[in-house]
Amino acid sequence: MAETPKPSREAEILDAATQVFLRYGFRKTSMDEVARAAGLSRQALYLRFAGKRELFQATVERMIGQVRAAALAALDHEGRAPADRLADALTALNGDATGASGVVIRELLQETAGVSGPLLDRLRGDVTAAIADLLRRTGIAERWQDAGLTAGELAEHLYLLPPAVALAGQDAAEQRRALYTAARVITRGHPG
């Protein structure tokens, strides 16, 4: 039986930092708190990251990367129906890939707009392109031509939905149902 590879020390630190930043936000998080959560001394943490801003930047980059990877993997999952693939991708965009709510993630991203802006632009571009590609390949986009909507416009609409669902204050299961409903509406009865 193959062993599960042990995460790198940096990954462990970033996991701990993610949890602390998500719990306290950027302003209230201290390097001492992150070091304690990661099982390090403060000095050891400073050997890897020059300061809180650098640590936060690495944490945000990792979070966005996790969301991007999960959303793209969901869209690429050939064994699932298009509505399920779309719903899974939207759920990943809603924060599921990081274990945090989309609202909390967006609050943290606002703290570092300069850092996260280009990363979020890449996330949006990659995910909307993948959604549009799925809609074209499955013939779903053709069903919307009579309404004057393109695959790209449908993809943008879906991409913008998770933040609104997260802000509605529903629990995770209700959010997932709302995102799945949106995916079913867009796929308009596509057989899968």
C-alpha positions in Angstrom: 0.0 0.0 0.0 1.4 3.4 -1.0 2.0 5.9 1.7 0.3 9.3 1.4 3.0 11.9 0.9 3.7 14.1 3.9 2.9 17.8 3.2 5.9 20.0 3.1 6.7 22.2 6.1 5.8 25.3 4.1 2.4 23.7 3.2 1.8 22.9 6.9 2.6 26.5 7.8 0.3 27.9 5.1 -2.4 25.6 6.3 -2.1 26.9 9.9 -1.8 30.5 8.6 -5.0 30.0 6.5 -6.9 28.9 9.6 -5.7 31.8 11.7 -6.3 34.4 9.0 -9.8 33.0 8.4 -10.5 33.0 12.1 -9.2 36.5 13.0 -8.8 38.3 9.7 -5.6 40.0 8.5 -5.5 42.9 11.0 -6.0 40.8 14.2 -3.7 38.0 13.2 -0.2 38.0 14.7 2.9 36.2 13.6 3.0 34.7 17.2 -0.5 33.2 16.7 0.4 31.7 13.3 3.7 30.3 14.7 1.8 28.7 17.6 -0.8 27.2 15.2 2.0 25.9 13.0 4.0 24.4 16.0 6.9 26.7 15.4 8.8 29.4 17.2 8.2 32.9 16.1 11.8 33.1 15.0 11.4 30.0 12.8 8.4 31.5 11.2 10.4 34.7 10.4 13.1 32.6 8.8 10.5 31.5 6.2 8.5 34.7 5.9 9.8 38.2 6.4 6.6 39.4 7.9 2.8 39.1 8.2 2.2 40.7 4.8 4.5 38.2 3.0 2.9 35.3 4.9 -0.6 36.6 4.0 0.4 37.0 0.4 1.6 33.4 0.2 -1.6 32.2 2.0 -3.9 34.1 -0.4 -2.0 32.8 -3.4 -2.4 29.2 -2.1 -6.1 29.7 -1.3 -6.8 31.1 -4.8 -4.8 28.3 -6.3 -6.8 25.7 -4.4 -10.1 27.2 -5.5 -8.9 27.4 -9.1 -7.7 23.8 -9.1 -10.9 22.5 -7.6 -13.2 24.5 -9.9 -11.3 23.4 -13.0 -11.1 19.8 -11.9 -14.9 19.8 -11.3 -15.5 21.2 -14.8 -13.2 18.6 -16.3 -14.8 15.6 -14.6 -16.0 13.7 -17.7 -17.9 11.1 -15.7 -20.5 13.6 -14.4 -23.4 15.3 -16.0 -22.9 19.0 -17.0 -25.2 20.3 -14.3 -23.3 18.4 -11.7 -20.0 19.6 -13.0 -21.1 23.2 -13.0 -22.6 22.9 -9.5 -19.4 21.4 -8.2 -17.3 24.2 -9.8 -19.6 26.8 -8.4 -19.4 25.2 -5.0 -15.6 25.3 -5.2 -15.7 29.0 -6.1 -17.9 29.5 -3.0 -15.0 28.5 -0.8 -15.5 24.7 -0.4 -12.0 24.0 -1.7 -10.4 25.9 1.2 -12.8 24.9 3.9 -14.0 28.5 4.4 -17.0 30.4 3.4 -16.9 32.5 0.3 -17.8 35.6 2.3 -14.7 35.1 4.6 -12.4 34.5 1.7 -13.6 37.7 -0.1 -13.1 39.7 3.1 -9.5 38.5 3.3 -8.9 39.1 -0.4 -10.1 42.7 0.0 -7.2 43.2 2.5 -4.7 42.5 -0.2 -6.4 43.8 -3.4 -2.9 44.5 -4.9 -1.8 40.9 -4.3 -5.1 39.2 -5.0 -6.2 41.3 -8.0 -4.1 39.6 -10.7 -4.7 36.2 -9.1 -8.4 36.8 -9.1 -8.3 38.0 -12.7 -6.6 34.7 -13.6 -9.1 32.7 -11.6 -12.0 34.4 -13.3 -10.5 34.1 -16.8 -9.6 30.4 -16.4 -12.8 29.3 -14.8 -15.2 31.3 -17.1 -13.2 30.0 -20.1 -13.6 26.4 -18.8 -17.3 26.9 -18.1 -17.9 28.3 -21.6 -15.9 25.4 -23.1 -18.1 22.9 -21.3 -21.3 24.7 -22.4 -20.1 24.6 -26.0 -18.8 21.0 -26.0 -22.1 19.7 -24.6 -24.3 21.7 -26.9 -25.8 23.6 -24.0 -24.7 27.0 -25.4 -26.6 26.3 -28.6 -29.9 26.1 -26.6 -29.3 29.7 -25.5 -28.7 31.2 -28.9 -32.4 32.0 -29.4 -32.2 34.2 -26.2 -29.2 36.0 -27.6 -26.8 34.7 -25.0 -23.3 33.3 -25.7 -21.4 30.6 -23.8 -19.1 33.4 -22.5 -22.0 35.4 -21.1 -23.6 32.3 -19.5 -20.2 31.5 -18.0 -19.8 35.0 -16.6 -23.3 34.8 -15.1 -22.5 31.5 -13.4 -19.1 32.8 -12.1 -20.7 35.8 -10.4 -23.4 33.7 -8.7 -21.4 32.1 -5.7 -20.7 35.5 -3.9 -24.4 36.4 -4.0 -25.4 32.9 -2.7 -22.8 33.2 0.1 -24.1 36.6 1.1 -27.6 35.3 1.5 -26.7 33.8 4.8 -27.8 30.3 4.1 -26.0 27.2 5.5 -23.6 25.2 3.3 -26.3 22.7 2.2 -28.7 25.5 1.2 -26.0 27.2 -0.7 -25.1 24.0 -2.6 -28.8 23.5 -3.5 -29.0 27.1 -4.8 -25.9 26.7 -6.9 -27.1 23.3 -8.3 -30.4 25.0 -9.2 -28.6 27.6 -11.1 -26.6 24.9 -12.9 -29.8 23.1 -13.8 -31.4 26.3 -15.2 -28.3 26.9 -17.4 -28.2 23.3 -18.7 -32.0 23.5 -19.4 -32.7 19.8 -19.1 -29.5 18.6 -20.8 -29.6 14.8 -20.5 -26.1 14.6 -19.1 
